[in-house]
Amino acid sequence: MQTINTRFGNVEVDPDTILTFPRGLPGFEQCTRYKLLHEDNPQPKVLWLQSLDDPDLAFSVINSELFGVNYQIQLSDEECALLQLQRPEDVLLLLMLMRPDRNEGIRANTCAPLVLNVSSRIGFQKTGLRADIVFSNLC
């Protein structure tokens, strides 16, 4: 068990729960290990993807299905190999949240979801998709 100090306080990290993004995330390629955190709530809406390589780095994310965003994404053989994907039902899509302007609602980056294999705990960010959704109920 490892303990890291984050903006959320001290967090204990079980090695079996670490998520690995072998390529990092665009702009943060040096950060490849993450932990999903959430508020103490049985059904949290917002999760935080906390970097274990840089304790100051965390991204707000949501499950795409939580807000009815359903994708039919084609993964290449290379992407399936990277994820070590055996079964399609092991894929979880997360959307990164942002608030570009204080006067606007929270936006989800639907053009570049995080694709995560929940069995292998390996993921990557799939870029180049087209969509934009505003979530006023998260403000």
C-alpha positions as CSV (number, residue, x, y, z in Angstrom):
1,M,0.0,0.0,0.0
2,Q,1.4,3.4,-1.0
3,T,0.2,6.8,0.4
4,I,0.4,9.9,-1.7
5,N,-0.4,13.5,-0.7
6,T,-2.8,15.1,-3.1
7,R,-5.1,18.1,-3.2
8,F,-7.6,15.7,-1.7
9,G,-5.3,15.0,1.3
10,N,-3.4,11.8,1.9
11,V,-4.7,8.9,-0.3
12,E,-3.8,5.3,0.2
13,V,-3.2,3.5,-3.1
14,D,-3.6,-0.2,-3.4
15,P,-1.3,-1.3,-6.3
16,D,-4.2,-3.5,-7.6
17,T,-6.2,-0.4,-8.3
18,I,-3.6,1.7,-10.3
19,L,-4.7,2.6,-13.8
20,T,-1.9,2.8,-16.4
21,F,-2.0,5.0,-19.5
22,P,1.2,3.7,-21.2
23,R,1.3,6.7,-23.6
24,G,0.3,9.2,-20.9
25,L,-2.4,11.7,-21.8
26,P,-1.9,14.4,-24.5
27,G,0.2,17.1,-22.9
28,F,1.0,14.9,-19.9
29,E,2.9,12.0,-21.5
30,Q,5.3,11.7,-18.5
31,C,2.3,10.8,-16.2
32,T,1.3,7.3,-16.8
33,R,-0.1,6.0,-13.5
34,Y,-3.4,7.1,-12.1
35,K,-5.9,6.4,-9.4
36,L,-9.7,7.0,-9.7
37,L,-11.0,8.9,-6.7
38,H,-14.5,10.0,-5.8
39,E,-16.5,11.5,-3.0
40,D,-17.8,9.3,-0.3
41,N,-21.1,8.6,-2.1
42,P,-22.4,5.2,-3.3
43,Q,-23.3,6.7,-6.7
44,P,-20.8,9.6,-7.4
45,K,-21.3,11.6,-10.5
46,V,-17.9,13.1,-10.8
47,L,-14.7,11.1,-10.4
48,W,-11.1,12.4,-10.2
49,L,-8.4,10.8,-12.2
50,Q,-5.5,11.5,-9.8
51,S,-1.9,11.2,-11.2
52,L,0.4,9.1,-9.1
53,D,3.4,10.5,-10.9
54,D,2.5,14.2,-10.2
55,P,0.4,14.6,-7.0
56,D,-0.6,18.1,-8.2
57,L,-2.3,16.7,-11.4
58,A,-5.9,15.5,-11.3
59,F,-8.6,15.5,-13.9
60,S,-12.4,15.6,-13.3
61,V,-14.1,12.8,-15.3
62,I,-17.5,11.2,-15.7
63,N,-18.7,7.9,-17.0
64,S,-20.1,8.7,-20.5
65,E,-23.1,6.4,-19.9
66,L,-24.1,8.4,-16.8
67,F,-25.3,11.3,-19.0
68,G,-26.6,9.2,-21.9
69,V,-23.6,9.7,-24.1
70,N,-23.2,6.4,-26.0
71,Y,-20.4,5.9,-28.4
72,Q,-19.8,3.3,-31.1
73,I,-16.1,3.6,-31.2
74,Q,-14.0,1.4,-33.5
75,L,-10.7,0.4,-31.9
76,S,-7.8,-0.6,-34.1
77,D,-5.9,-3.8,-33.6
78,E,-3.1,-1.7,-32.1
79,E,-5.4,0.0,-29.7
80,C,-6.9,-3.4,-28.6
81,A,-3.4,-4.8,-28.1
82,L,-2.4,-1.7,-26.0
83,L,-5.5,-2.2,-23.8
84,Q,-4.9,-6.0,-23.6
85,L,-8.6,-6.2,-24.5
86,Q,-10.2,-9.6,-24.4
87,R,-13.9,-8.7,-24.2
88,P,-15.7,-5.6,-25.5
89,E,-17.8,-5.4,-22.2
90,D,-14.5,-4.6,-20.3
91,V,-14.3,-1.1,-22.0
92,L,-15.3,1.9,-19.9
93,L,-15.4,5.3,-21.5
94,L,-14.7,8.4,-19.3
95,L,-15.1,12.0,-20.4
96,M,-12.9,14.7,-19.1
97,L,-14.7,17.7,-17.7
98,M,-13.8,21.4,-18.1
99,R,-15.2,24.8,-17.4
100,P,-13.7,27.1,-20.1
101,D,-15.4,30.2,-18.6
102,R,-16.9,30.9,-15.2
103,N,-20.1,32.1,-17.0
104,E,-20.5,28.9,-18.9
105,G,-21.6,25.5,-17.7
106,I,-19.3,22.5,-17.3
107,R,-18.4,20.9,-20.5
108,A,-17.3,17.3,-21.2
109,N,-14.7,16.6,-23.8
110,T,-16.7,14.2,-25.9
111,C,-14.2,14.5,-28.8
112,A,-11.5,12.7,-26.9
113,P,-12.9,10.1,-24.4
114,L,-10.6,8.1,-22.1
115,V,-10.9,4.4,-23.2
116,L,-10.2,2.1,-20.2
117,N,-10.1,-1.7,-20.0
118,V,-11.4,-2.3,-16.5
119,S,-9.9,-5.8,-16.4
120,S,-6.3,-4.9,-17.2
121,R,-6.6,-1.3,-15.8
122,I,-4.9,0.0,-19.0
123,G,-6.2,3.0,-20.9
124,F,-5.6,5.7,-23.5
125,Q,-7.2,8.8,-24.8
126,K,-9.0,8.4,-28.1
127,T,-8.8,11.7,-30.0
128,G,-10.5,13.0,-33.1
129,L,-14.1,12.2,-32.4
130,R,-16.8,14.9,-33.0
131,A,-19.3,15.9,-30.3
132,D,-19.9,18.6,-27.7
133,I,-22.3,18.4,-24.8
134,V,-22.9,21.0,-22.0
135,F,-24.0,19.7,-18.6
136,S,-25.8,22.4,-16.7
137,N,-26.8,20.0,-13.9
138,L,-23.1,19.7,-12.7
139,C,-22.6,23.4,-12.1
